[in-house]
Amino acid sequence: MPRHSVWKPPLGTPLIPGHPLAQGLVADWLFNEGSGDRVHDATPNNTPAILTGYSWGLDRDGSRIVLDGSGGIVTDGVITIESQAVSVVFWYENVTPSDTEAVLEFSTNTNNFNDAFIIFTDGTDLFMFHHDLGSLSQHGITHPTGRVHVVAVFDKSRSAANEQVMYINGIQQSMSNPFESETSSQFGTHALHVGSRGDASLRASMKISGLKVYGRALDASSAQSLYAASYQMFGFDYWAWLSVSTAAAARIPRHPATIFQLPAVV
């Protein structure tokens, strides 16, 4: 392994249960398999995801998923939130930013469910949307350029103007408010679709890495920590290697936001 590269924890590396950023973590796909059409969830919930219309790409941190607009990523099973709040964390780059595309959707069709959500782009802005018994909540930001670290927070316990918050590269964004109504129901149990809507429409050409889902609202400090721990690269649950040996890697101070256990010193 080259010097000054970044290491992803191998499949099966356990989480640190008491770590603050492991609290409320429902799913965590590192995309560190490097090949194949299934990806592993690093949490005890063990919800794998299936890939179609994809290729494996390489970045400075290792592997990522490149979706070509013909398929997407979908969980092999459902995810249960059962909370008024959910946060989604991922590295993202849109390959065709002029198109209307779904980045991810928690349900087969958010329009039909009060316990679902969607993140999508119309080619100009990046939007978050959920609703509750006809009360619509949708906020957006100007679509970011290039690859960015996204923390999207949906929180129905907040006032209507603050139910949706987005952090880009650790910085809270100023959001437009085309729809702004109070909602209160819990998010529920659905499959997560990435790179398309749940009905396979609005398929996206995009690159994604390091996808996490939390059943709680992350705050600004958490968003900043997750971004900072990435060393401004794709992914964030890693620590730098200064040599090829596991022993040397284990002696490197872990970033405070790294939620995986370090390898044993040998």
Secondary structure as UniProt FT lines:
FT   TURN            3..4
FT   STRAND          6..7
FT   TURN            11..12
FT   TURN            17..18
FT   HELIX           20..22
FT   TURN            23..24
FT   STRAND          25..29
FT   STRAND          38..39
FT   TURN            44..45
FT   STRAND          49..59
FT   TURN            60..61
FT   STRAND          62..75
FT   STRAND          79..83
FT   STRAND          85..94
FT   TURN            97..98
FT   STRAND          101..106
FT   HELIX           110..112
FT   TURN            114..115
FT   STRAND          117..121
FT   STRAND          125..132
FT   TURN            133..134
FT   STRAND          135..142
FT   STRAND          148..155
FT   TURN            156..157
FT   HELIX           160..162
FT   STRAND          164..168
FT   TURN            169..170
FT   STRAND          171..172
FT   STRAND          176..180
FT   STRAND          187..190
FT   STRAND          192..194
FT   TURN            198..199
FT   STRAND          205..214
FT   HELIX           220..228
FT   TURN            229..232
FT   STRAND          239..240
FT   HELIX           246..250
FT   TURN            256..257
//
